[in-house]
Amino acid sequence: MRRFFALFDLKPQVGFLFPWCPVFFGVGIGIYFSLRFEPGVEEWCFVAMLFLGCLFVLARSSDAVRPWMTAMCLLLTGASVAGVRAHSVAETVLGYRYYGPIQGRIVGIDRSSSDALRLTLDQVVLQGLDHEKTPARIRISLHGEQGFFDVEPGITVMMTGHLSPPGGAVEPGGFDFRRHAWFQRIGAVGYTRTPALALFPHRGGGVSLGIFRLRMKISNAVRSELPGRLGAFAAAVTTGDRSAMDQPTLESLRASNLAHLLAISGLHMGLLTGFVFTAIRVGLAGFPRLALFAPSKKIAAIGGLLAGAGYLALSGGNVATERAFIMVAVMFTAILVDRRAVTLRAVAVAALIVLSLRPEALYGPGFQMSFAATTALVAVYGRLRGRESRLPPWIRVVSGVALSSFVAGLATAPIAAAHFNQVPHYGLLANIVSVPLMGLLVIPGAVLAALLAPLGLGWIGLKVMAPAISWILWVAETVSGWQGALSFVVAPSGLVLPVLALGALWIVIWQGWGRVAGLPAVLAAFLIWSQSERPYALVSQTGGLVGVMTDKGRVLSKARGDGFAANSWLENDGDPVPQTEAHARGAFESEGRQRWFSVGEARVVHATGKKAAALAVAACHEVELVVVNVAATAPDGCRVYDIKRLERTGALAIQPAVHTPKVITGRDKTGYRLWSP
């Protein structure tokens, strides 16, 4: 027994404890976001007192106690930083459904899940609303006939459209869209089917909007030189603008595990800064006198750092790019101070900086996947340091690409499967034959285009990129079309990823044989995932859609409408069939717009429309539960969920119980927070 506990002795860990700092910091952030209530003054005073107490003990404690007190301080700091961030981004949220004139300035351009052009607007004006009650930002999708002006950042536009407060999760415990919108300062979302018109040209806007305009100008120039999918891909990897990427191309990239090539993240930032760093060192080596007396390595590091900063600004500064830049900044800073550049300490510093700036990123797939891949690669190559030099150069290149793709793919596969419910089986092969071209042609071509653009010769660099992009897109289409290229998995419970992450981090960070203690946690996470059960019945927040699980899969109450909720449910079931197919399975007893289904021994009726809802509510004593998508008054002794109640509770999950069905609401999972009051 004594030998067993010796495996976890902290003395051998001295000098290796710093990588645990972002782990405990992140645990604190996770605790804040998992609360079912918003901490008030009393709770924050208690946290402050506890933090001061830990600092006092830390200052007077022994070496054995000091790491634990440090961990507690980091945990409390993480929770506090998350709370400060949540309050600092607070903006007005629209309090009701709005239809009417909308005016605002374009500050964001992307595409919705339905492939519609989507605009983010600030300086919003809504008819009949005071400035204090108007959201600072809204996001609106453009449907119908459009194209009456060139969409550019900074332009003030107007339209007539529908707006509503950001919705909650499409099912209890699912991704919280309301929280996501809160941290983006978006107070309303909606759509328009009428033409959007330009009201004023761009004017002012500051540095950020100026950079955004420059990004879109470069993006348009790239697409004009490389039309079609080639230009859309080139624009995505150079400026982060994906607004021209069509859904079929995106789906083939996802199915072949090549979608990460679109995200300006560690791969692109590493290739770009590495190319600039190498080019400067090679260039300086061409001048012997300069190479002998000048610190060429440090000069190259400064050049790489400046190139990375420019790329960060040009790409829009999303979380993945920000994380990648911080990582390379730490690496080049290490070179400048004569320290080893690529270590777990560097990864830990980058994680601490990102989480301090954007604690909400902890729950995003971009943060999780990028740091999982980086941590795994640093750990593996740290173990192999010195051994690869024994191999011939060409074998080192090929094996390096294969090993990097395998390690990064293995580290990110569970996270991607948990968030996107799919597993690409030929992703390793697709990456091995595609990723090298990013480093050999695409990134150097982008740098060449940037250098030659002031001379009007940027097209030369773009032509260098074009064959490599064509190859990548061909690989994506080919691999995604193979039989069995993609399989689907059930969404895990909220416990799976934290347990999996902590177990994997223990294996990577802990020194000595005690690292094997992380393996049971990893296995437990996969065991919990394998036992995950989906809700028997789901009800959308609008009350217009119900999905019931059967032996054939989930059956939906209608073939069209509430498409986002329908597709999300089916994807989380691991059964992403079209909504029409899920509706055709049939499992409801229906009469007009009333549908009955059983949950265990209980009967539930779902009705849509005023007339059908009135009939269902009138006969509510004959069933255990009534769900309607209009406002209704429930008679005494009846359980009725109408649209007003659903707006308060969020989506529903209904499970069989002994006498009456058990109803779990979205509110039960989120509680009362700043973003879901």
Secondary structure, DSSP 8 states (H G I E B T S, - for coil): -HHHHHTT-SGGGTTS-GGGHHHHHHHHHHHHHH-SB---HHHHHHHHHHHHHHHHHHHH--TTTHHHHHHHHHHHHHHHHHHHHHHHT------S-EEEEEEEEEEEEEE-TTS-EEEEEEEEEETT--GGGS-SEEEEEE-SS--SS---TT-EEEEEEEEE-----SSTTS--HHHHHHHTT--EEEEE-S--EEEE-----HHHHHHHHHHHHHHHHHHHHS-HHHHHHHHHHHH---TT--HHHHHHHHHTT-GGGTS-SHHHHHHHHHHHHHHHHHHHHTSHHHHHHS-HHHHHHHHHHHHHHHHHHHTT--HHHHHHHHHHHHHHHHHHTT--SSSHHHHHHHHHHHHHH-GGGGGSHHHHHHHHHHHHHHHHHHHHTTTGGGS-HHHHHHHHHHHHHHHHHHHHHHHHHHHH-EEETTHHHHHHHHHHHIIIIIHHHHHHHHHHGGGT-HHHHHHHHHHHHHHHHHHHHHHHTSTT-EEE-----TTHHHHHHHHHHHHHHS-SGGGGGHHHHHHHHHHHHHT----SEEE-TTSS-EEEEETTEEEES-SSS-HHHHHHHHHHTT----HHHHHHT---EEETTEEEEEETTEEEEEE-SHHHHHHHHHTGGGSSEEEESS-----TT--EE-HHHHHHH-SEEEE--SSS-EEEEHHHHH-BBTTB-
